Amino acid sequence: MAVKNLTDLLNEGVEGRHVLVRSDFNVPLDDNGQITDPGRIDASLPTITKLRDAGARVILMAHLGRPKGEVNPKYSLAPVAEALSERLDQYVALAADTVGEDAHERANGLNDGDVLLLENVRFDPRETSKDEAERTEFATQLAALTGDNGAFVSDGFGVVHRAQTSVYDVAKLLPHYAGELVEKEITVLGNVAKDPKKPYVVVLGGSKVSDKLGVIEALAPKTDSLIIGGGMCYTFLAAMGIDVQESLLQEEMIDTCKQLLDTYGDAIVLPEDLVAAKEFDRNAEKQIVERDAIPAGWQSLDIGPKSVEKFAAKLAEAKTIFWNGPMGVFEFPAFAEGTKGVAQAMIDATANGAFSVVGGGDSAASVRLLGLDEDGFSHISTGGGASLEFLEGKTLPGVDILSQ
């Protein structure tokens, strides 16, 4: 796939040109509106910095949360503008709108090396519209912010699996390029998808089997071991006839899990022990139990130490590792040890020569929250859903359009 990249754009020259950049600033906020994990902002900095230093007039666009096409102060990008200002060591203005009067005035007033952030693109219902005419109208207004000699850089990997206006339709209207982040993600995940060194171990967690069914079916035939933890493991255990009590369970997926175990049973690795809790609470009474011995009325919120040891042994043999989804409710310290233990085993395997990829989303967030060394992994993806769909072999609209 021939895709022009940031180097191509810089070689063409950007000084004095308006460059529209789709970044991924969908960062988690606490109740006070403070950013709790700036990972995606930090990952966007190389592309922004190179454009700025080359004299481009940079216009950033992104979304935050799900405002459902309505202006909602809760989802304003104001905290992101503040974080960018600190990291770039220059003032990053936030437009009061996306394609309105303030956005145009600020875009027209940019000098070489200035950086402007548009307000949340999802405040406009046309961003996620299924109507192509509506998206094209919005894309035309976004492109107009760049004047007569603009360019578009796609650098939000976490959104390239969506055919949305700021990801897909804008690329039809402007010369388009892959930013450093998107290019790196495509290269790294492409190598894992096409030619993983064996043994190849995939670790999947998260809450629902249904969310990961496609990737399980796509990767199970290719992997040497498919480790399953997190909320989704209880449906697999139920499929084996184990009573998981009040643990998270998708009853409608039990038969599917039975079929997967029948087909790929040798490759699928499940927990041996669990951390059971009396209730879903960070301070809940807990105990470590065998997987078939959860006390009546209790629920499991993490994998146990024997499971960590079992999973770590598989990871120690691996040459390629892909991980998506925590092993437990890592946000509660009492139920974070499973995720931390598996992540540390990945770091140890990486130190011994394995190529390890953290597949974005909650997995990437857990690495930072639990204080693990980010440099201990070969690559931490910024796109949870996008990385999974890429490995499944699906076409990602936001990547596909860059080759057109």
MILUMSE-478674 format. One record per residue (C-alpha): x, y, z. Coordinates in steps of 0.25 Angstrom, whole numbers, padded with zeros to 4 digits, always signed. Each point is the difference from the previous one (the first is absolute). Layout:
residues N
[[X Y Z]]
...
//
This chain:
residues 404
[[+0000 +0000 +0000]]
[[+0007 +0013 -0005]]
[[-0003 +0011 +0011]]
[[+0007 +0013 +0000]]
[[+0006 +0003 +0014]]
[[+0004 +0012 +0008]]
[[+0014 +0000 -0006]]
[[-0006 +0001 -0014]]
[[-0008 +0012 +0005]]
[[+0012 +0007 +0006]]
[[+0008 -0002 -0012]]
[[-0011 +0007 -0008]]
[[+0001 +0011 +0009]]
[[-0010 +0005 +0011]]
[[+0005 +0014 +0004]]
[[-0012 +0009 +0000]]
[[-0010 -0011 -0004]]
[[-0012 -0003 +0009]]
[[+0001 -0015 +0003]]
[[-0012 -0007 +0006]]
[[+0003 -0011 +0009]]
[[-0009 -0011 +0006]]
[[+0005 -0004 +0013]]
[[-0005 -0009 +0011]]
[[-0002 +0007 +0013]]
[[-0011 -0009 +0005]]
[[+0006 +0000 +0014]]
[[-0006 -0004 +0013]]
[[-0004 +0011 +0010]]
[[-0003 +0000 +0015]]
[[-0012 +0006 +0006]]
[[+0007 +0013 +0001]]
[[+0003 +0000 -0015]]
[[+0014 -0003 +0002]]
[[+0008 -0009 -0010]]
[[+0003 -0013 +0007]]
[[+0008 -0007 -0011]]
[[+0007 +0010 -0011]]
[[+0005 -0012 -0008]]
[[-0007 +0003 -0013]]
[[+0004 +0015 +0001]]
[[+0015 -0004 +0002]]
[[-0001 -0009 -0011]]
[[-0005 +0011 -0009]]
[[+0012 +0010 +0003]]
[[+0010 -0005 -0011]]
[[-0009 +0003 -0012]]
[[-0004 +0013 +0006]]
[[+0014 +0005 +0004]]
[[+0006 -0004 -0014]]
[[-0011 +0008 -0007]]
[[+0001 +0012 +0009]]
[[+0015 +0000 -0001]]
[[-0001 +0000 -0015]]
[[-0008 +0013 +0000]]
[[-0014 -0006 -0002]]
[[-0013 +0006 +0005]]
[[-0005 -0012 +0008]]
[[-0015 -0002 +0002]]
[[-0003 -0012 +0009]]
[[-0014 -0007 +0000]]
[[-0004 -0011 +0010]]
[[-0012 -0005 +0008]]
[[-0002 -0003 +0014]]
[[-0010 -0010 +0006]]
[[-0014 -0002 -0006]]
[[-0007 +0014 +0000]]
[[-0010 -0006 -0011]]
[[+0000 +0012 -0009]]
[[-0003 +0010 +0010]]
[[+0009 +0011 +0007]]
[[+0003 -0005 +0014]]
[[+0010 +0007 +0009]]
[[+0003 -0013 +0007]]
[[+0007 -0004 -0013]]
[[+0007 +0013 -0004]]
[[+0015 -0002 -0004]]
[[+0004 +0011 +0009]]
[[+0008 -0009 +0009]]
[[+0007 -0005 -0013]]
[[+0004 +0014 -0004]]
[[+0006 +0002 +0013]]
[[+0008 -0013 +0000]]
[[+0005 +0003 -0014]]
[[+0004 +0014 +0004]]
[[+0009 -0005 +0011]]
[[+0006 -0011 -0008]]
[[+0003 +0008 -0013]]
[[+0004 +0012 +0009]]
[[-0008 +0009 -0008]]
[[-0015 +0005 +0001]]
[[-0010 -0009 -0007]]
[[-0013 +0008 -0002]]
[[-0013 -0008 +0000]]
[[-0010 +0005 -0010]]
[[-0014 +0002 +0006]]
[[-0006 -0008 -0011]]
[[+0004 -0010 -0011]]
[[-0003 +0007 -0013]]
[[-0007 +0012 +0005]]
[[+0004 +0015 +0000]]
[[+0010 -0002 +0012]]
[[+0007 -0011 -0007]]
[[+0002 +0007 -0013]]
[[+0005 +0013 +0007]]
[[+0010 -0008 +0007]]
[[+0004 -0008 -0012]]
[[+0002 +0012 -0008]]
[[+0008 +0007 +0011]]
[[+0010 -0011 +0001]]
[[+0015 +0003 -0002]]
[[+0011 -0010 -0004]]
[[+0002 -0010 +0011]]
[[-0013 +0003 +0007]]
[[-0009 -0011 +0005]]
[[-0015 +0001 +0001]]
[[-0010 -0011 +0006]]
[[-0014 +0000 -0005]]
[[-0011 -0003 +0010]]
[[-0005 -0015 +0000]]
[[-0004 -0004 -0014]]
[[-0011 -0009 +0006]]
[[-0008 +0012 +0005]]
[[-0004 +0001 -0015]]
[[-0010 -0012 -0003]]
[[+0006 -0001 -0014]]
[[+0013 -0005 +0005]]
[[-0006 -0014 +0002]]
[[-0012 +0001 -0010]]
[[-0003 -0012 -0008]]
[[-0004 +0010 -0011]]
[[+0011 +0002 -0010]]
[[-0005 +0013 -0004]]
[[+0000 +0006 +0014]]
[[+0014 -0005 +0003]]
[[+0005 +0006 -0013]]
[[-0006 +0013 +0003]]
[[+0007 +0000 +0014]]
[[+0013 -0005 -0007]]
[[-0001 +0012 -0010]]
[[-0001 +0010 +0012]]
[[+0012 -0006 +0007]]
[[+0008 +0000 -0012]]
[[-0003 +0014 -0003]]
[[+0007 +0004 +0013]]
[[+0013 -0003 -0007]]
[[-0002 +0010 -0012]]
[[+0005 -0002 -0014]]
[[+0013 -0009 +0003]]
[[-0004 -0009 +0012]]
[[+0004 -0014 +0003]]
[[-0006 -0011 +0009]]
[[+0008 -0009 +0009]]
[[-0007 -0012 +0007]]
[[+0007 -0003 +0013]]
[[-0011 -0005 +0009]]
[[+0001 -0015 -0001]]
[[-0010 -0002 +0010]]
[[-0011 +0004 -0009]]
[[+0005 -0005 -0014]]
[[-0010 -0012 +0001]]
[[-0012 +0010 -0001]]
[[-0004 +0007 -0014]]
[[-0003 +0013 +0007]]
[[+0001 +0014 -0006]]
[[+0013 +0004 +0007]]
[[+0007 -0013 -0003]]
[[-0005 -0004 -0013]]
[[-0008 +0010 -0008]]
[[+0010 +0012 +0002]]
[[+0011 -0009 -0006]]
[[-0008 +0000 -0013]]
[[+0000 +0015 -0001]]
[[+0015 +0003 +0004]]
[[+0014 -0005 -0004]]
[[+0001 -0011 +0011]]
[[+0011 -0006 +0008]]
[[+0002 -0010 +0011]]
[[+0006 +0006 +0013]]
[[+0011 -0006 +0007]]
[[-0009 -0007 +0010]]
[[-0009 -0006 -0010]]
[[+0012 -0004 -0009]]
[[+0007 -0007 +0012]]
[[-0013 -0007 +0004]]
[[-0003 -0005 -0014]]
[[+0015 -0005 -0001]]
[[+0001 -0007 +0014]]
[[-0014 -0007 -0001]]
[[+0001 -0003 -0014]]
[[+0013 -0008 +0003]]
[[-0007 -0007 +0012]]
[[-0012 -0004 -0009]]
[[+0007 -0005 -0012]]
[[+0013 -0006 +0005]]
[[+0001 -0002 +0016]]
[[+0012 -0007 +0005]]
[[-0004 -0013 +0006]]
[[-0004 -0004 +0011]]
[[-0011 +0011 -0001]]
[[-0008 +0002 +0012]]
[[-0012 +0009 +0001]]
[[-0006 +0004 +0013]]
[[-0014 +0005 +0000]]
[[-0008 +0006 +0012]]
[[-0011 +0010 +0001]]
[[-0015 -0002 +0004]]
[[-0007 -0007 -0012]]
[[+0002 -0012 -0009]]
[[-0009 +0007 -0010]]
[[+0010 +0012 -0001]]
[[+0012 -0009 -0003]]
[[-0007 -0012 -0008]]
[[+0005 +0005 -0013]]
[[+0014 +0001 +0004]]
[[+0000 -0013 +0008]]
[[-0005 -0007 -0013]]
[[+0010 +0007 -0009]]
[[+0012 -0002 +0009]]
[[-0002 -0014 +0007]]
[[+0004 -0007 -0013]]
[[+0013 +0008 +0000]]
[[+0004 +0000 +0014]]
[[+0008 -0010 +0008]]
[[-0007 +0004 +0013]]
[[-0013 +0009 +0002]]
[[+0000 +0004 +0014]]
[[-0014 +0005 +0005]]
[[-0002 +0007 +0013]]
[[-0009 +0012 +0004]]
[[-0015 +0000 +0001]]
[[-0001 -0008 -0013]]
[[+0007 -0012 +0006]]
[[-0012 -0003 +0009]]
[[-0009 -0003 -0013]]
[[+0011 -0010 -0004]]
[[+0000 -0007 +0014]]
[[-0015 -0001 +0000]]
[[+0001 -0007 -0014]]
[[+0009 -0010 +0007]]
[[-0011 -0002 +0010]]
[[+0006 +0008 +0011]]
[[-0010 +0008 +0009]]
[[+0006 +0014 +0000]]
[[-0011 +0005 +0010]]
[[-0002 +0015 -0001]]
[[+0012 +0003 -0009]]
[[-0002 +0007 -0013]]
[[-0006 -0009 -0010]]
[[-0006 +0000 -0014]]
[[-0010 -0012 +0000]]
[[-0003 +0002 -0015]]
[[+0015 -0002 -0003]]
[[+0002 -0013 +0007]]
[[-0003 -0009 -0012]]
[[+0010 +0008 -0008]]
[[+0010 -0001 +0010]]
[[-0002 -0015 +0001]]
[[+0002 -0001 -0016]]
[[+0013 +0008 +0002]]
[[+0005 -0009 +0011]]
[[-0004 -0012 -0009]]
[[+0008 +0006 -0012]]
[[+0012 +0007 +0006]]
[[+0000 -0007 +0014]]
[[+0015 -0003 +0000]]
[[+0003 +0015 -0003]]
[[-0009 +0006 +0010]]
[[+0005 +0003 +0014]]
[[-0009 +0003 +0011]]
[[+0002 +0004 +0015]]
[[+0002 -0011 +0010]]
[[-0003 +0009 +0012]]
[[-0008 +0013 +0003]]
[[-0001 +0011 +0009]]
[[-0014 -0001 +0005]]
[[-0007 +0012 +0007]]
[[-0013 +0001 +0008]]
[[-0005 +0012 -0008]]
[[+0005 +0009 -0011]]
[[+0007 +0010 +0008]]
[[+0015 +0005 +0002]]
[[-0001 -0004 +0015]]
[[-0007 -0013 -0002]]
[[+0003 -0012 +0009]]
[[+0008 -0009 -0010]]
[[+0007 -0014 +0000]]
[[+0008 -0008 -0010]]
[[-0007 -0012 -0005]]
[[+0001 -0011 -0010]]
[[-0008 +0003 -0013]]
[[-0011 -0009 +0004]]
[[-0001 +0004 +0014]]
[[-0006 +0014 +0000]]
[[-0008 +0002 +0013]]
[[-0015 +0000 -0002]]
[[-0005 +0014 -0003]]
[[+0014 +0005 -0002]]
[[+0007 +0005 -0013]]
[[+0014 -0001 -0006]]
[[+0007 +0014 -0003]]
[[+0014 -0005 -0003]]
[[+0008 -0012 -0004]]
[[+0008 -0007 +0011]]
[[+0015 -0002 +0002]]
[[+0000 -0014 -0005]]
[[-0006 +0006 -0013]]
[[+0010 +0011 -0001]]
[[+0011 -0011 +0001]]
[[-0007 -0008 -0010]]
[[-0001 +0011 -0010]]
[[+0014 +0005 +0003]]
[[+0006 -0013 -0004]]
[[-0007 +0001 -0014]]
[[+0005 +0014 -0001]]
[[+0014 -0004 +0003]]
[[+0001 -0009 -0012]]
[[-0006 +0010 -0009]]
[[+0007 +0008 -0012]]
[[-0012 +0008 -0003]]
[[-0011 +0005 +0010]]
[[-0012 +0008 -0002]]
[[-0009 +0004 +0012]]
[[-0013 +0007 +0000]]
[[-0009 +0001 +0013]]
[[+0003 -0001 +0015]]
[[+0000 -0012 +0008]]
[[-0009 +0006 +0011]]
[[-0006 +0012 +0005]]
[[+0013 +0007 +0000]]
[[-0006 +0013 +0005]]
[[-0002 -0006 +0013]]
[[+0014 -0002 +0007]]
[[-0005 -0013 +0007]]
[[-0003 -0006 -0014]]
[[+0012 +0005 -0008]]
[[+0010 -0010 +0002]]
[[-0004 -0009 -0011]]
[[+0001 +0011 -0010]]
[[+0013 +0005 +0006]]
[[+0006 -0014 +0000]]
[[-0003 -0004 -0014]]
[[+0005 +0014 -0005]]
[[+0013 -0002 +0008]]
[[+0002 -0014 -0006]]
[[-0001 +0007 -0014]]
[[+0010 +0010 +0004]]
[[+0009 -0012 +0004]]
[[-0002 -0007 -0013]]
[[+0003 +0013 -0008]]
[[+0013 +0001 +0008]]
[[+0003 -0014 -0005]]
[[-0002 +0003 -0014]]
[[-0015 -0001 -0003]]
[[-0007 +0011 -0008]]
[[-0012 +0005 +0009]]
[[-0012 +0008 -0004]]
[[-0010 +0006 +0010]]
[[-0013 +0002 -0008]]
[[-0004 +0013 +0005]]
[[-0013 +0003 +0008]]
[[-0001 -0004 +0014]]
[[+0013 -0008 -0001]]
[[+0008 +0012 -0003]]
[[-0007 +0008 +0011]]
[[+0003 -0012 +0010]]
[[+0015 +0001 -0003]]
[[+0001 +0014 +0004]]
[[-0010 -0001 +0011]]
[[+0008 -0011 +0006]]
[[+0013 +0007 -0001]]
[[+0006 -0010 -0010]]
[[+0012 +0004 -0009]]
[[-0006 +0004 -0013]]
[[+0014 -0002 -0007]]
[[-0001 -0015 +0005]]
[[-0009 -0003 -0012]]
[[+0004 +0001 -0015]]
[[-0013 +0008 -0003]]
[[-0012 +0006 +0007]]
[[-0011 +0002 -0010]]
[[-0009 +0012 +0002]]
[[-0012 -0007 -0007]]
[[-0007 -0011 +0007]]
[[-0012 -0003 -0010]]
[[+0009 +0004 -0011]]
[[+0011 -0009 +0003]]
[[-0009 -0012 +0002]]
[[-0007 +0003 -0013]]
[[+0013 +0001 -0007]]
[[+0005 -0013 +0005]]
[[-0013 -0007 -0004]]
[[+0003 +0005 -0014]]
[[-0011 +0009 -0001]]
[[+0001 +0013 -0009]]
[[+0002 +0012 +0008]]
[[-0007 +0012 -0008]]
[[+0009 +0010 +0006]]
[[+0012 -0007 -0005]]
[[-0006 -0005 -0013]]
[[-0003 +0014 -0004]]
[[+0014 +0005 +0001]]
[[+0004 -0009 -0011]]
[[-0010 +0006 -0010]]
//
